Amino acid sequence: MTVIFKRYQIEFRAIEHDDIEQLRQWRNRDDIRLMMVDQSQISQVQQQTWFERLGTQVNRHHFALWFRDQLIGYANASLDEPDSASTGLYIGHEKYRGSMLAICVGVGLSEWCFEQLPISSIDAQVAPYNQAALRFNESLGYRVVEQNENWVFLSKTQHEFEQARERLLPMLSRFS
């Protein structure tokens, strides 16, 4: 149970073998899976193979999200471009889906990326029909940079993020 960092009562932990089946079950739920770039069902063998590769991925950071000693979801940050990261997350625990914890995770993950990675922007990709995710990302400072029939591509600079975080501080202070 290695905590990599903690923000707003969310522990961003290293993913352990005991986490992977729960993460897979959440990831395979239609309400989560159908919002992913890869919408395929993940088998236990695929999940185990993914888990075994985690330690070899230099430019990809994967986190098990814990809140009050409960696994609640997953987040990642990838350095696919020289000066930008892409991020993703989901809250799988039914008790916390649709709660303000997603904002806490999004803000905490963005803070970590801008503090720890050599980047000037963070990018995201959202299905155009996923209005909740588009609103969520907008609240975190993202702006639309491109759109086609399949995807909305978003980006934010550190300055844009900091402006958005400032607006979220009253809510975030409850989790400090």
N, C-alpha and C positions, 0 to 999 in steps of 0.2 A: 504494500500500500504506500507507494512512493508519491508524495504530493509534490508536483513540479512547481505549482504556484497556487495561490488562493486569492480570490477577489470576490467581494460582495457575498461572503459566506459560501461561495462555490469553490470546491477543491477541484483543481485540474490535476488529475492523477495519471500516472503511467498506467496504461491498460495492462491488466493482469489476466492470466488464463481464466480465472474464475469469473471475469466480467464478460467474456466473449459470447457466451451463449445468450445471455440476456440482451446484449447489444444487438446480436443477430436477430433475435425474435422481434425486438422493436424495429430494427431496420427493415424487416420483411413485412411489417404491417402496411397495408395499402395506403393509409393516411400519411405515412412517412415515405415509403418506397416510391410512390408515384410522384413525389416532389424531387426526387434525386435525378442527377444526370444519368446514372446507370440505374434503371428501374427494374432490373432483373432480381429474382429471388436469390438469396444467398444460401448455399447449402452449408451444413456443418463442416464439410471438408474444405470448402472455399474459405470459410471463416477461420478455420485452423491455419490454413496456408497463409492467409492475410496476417494473422497474428504472428506467425513465425517470421515473417518478413519485416515486421515493424522496426526491429532494432537495426536493420540494414539501410533504412531510408534516411539519408543525411538531410535532405531538404523537405522532409515531411514530418510534421509533428502531430501526434494523435493523443487525445486525452479522453479518459473516462471522467465524466462529470459526477461529482458527489455533493450532496447537500444533506446536512444533518445525518451523516453516516448512512446515507442511502445512495446507491447508484441511480442517477436520474437521466443520464443521456451521454452523448458523445459530441466531441468537437475536434476539428482539425485545422491546421494551417499548413499551407504548402508554398514553397518558394519555387514557382515554375518560371518566373521571369527574373531578370537580374535585380530589379529594384522594387518588385511588388510581390505581395503574398495573396493567395486566395484562401478563403476560409469557408467552413461549413459547420453546421451543428444541428442536432435535433435533441429535443427533450422527449424521452420515451416513457418515462414513468407517468402513469395515468393521472396521479394526484397533482402533478405539476405542469401538465400540458396546458397551454394557453395562459399560464401564469406569468408574472413579472420576472420569474427566474430566467426566462429566455433572454430578456433584456440584460440582466446581470451577466449572463454567460457571454452575450454578444459584446458588451462593453469590456468585460474582463479580458476576453480573447483579443479584442482590438488593442487594448492597452498593452498586453503582453507582446503582440506582434510589433507594435511601434517601438517598444522599449528594447526588445531582445533581437529583432531581426534587422538586417541592413536594408530597409525598405523605405520608400517614400509614399506608397499607396497600398491599399488592400482592395482586392477585386472580389466580386461575387457573381454568381450566375443563377437566375431564378426563372422558373417556367412562368410565362405570361399570365396563365390562369391562376397562379398562386398569389392572389391578392394579399393574403395575410403576410406572406413572406416579403412581398414588395413593400408593404407598409412598415413591417419590422425593420427591413434594411434601410428604408428612408429615415426611420427614427434614429438609426445609428450613424447617420451622416452620408450614406451612399447616395449617389446620383446616377441616373441612367446615362450610359455612354453609347449604347447601341442596342438595337432590338430587331429581332426577326420573328418569324411565326413560331419558332420553337423556344427561344430564350430571350430574356432581358439581361443584358450585361451591365453590371453596376461597378462603380469604383468610388473610393474616397481617399482623400489625402489626410495626413495627420491633422492639419488645420480644420478640415471639414468635420473630422471625427471629434475633435476637441470642442467645436461649437455645438455639435449634437449632444455630447456628453454633458456640457454645461446645462442644457435644457432638461436633461434627465437626472441631474443631481438631487432634486427633491425626492424622487422615487428611490434613487440609489442609496441615499443616506439612511433609509430604513434597513439596508442590508450591510451597512458599514460596521 
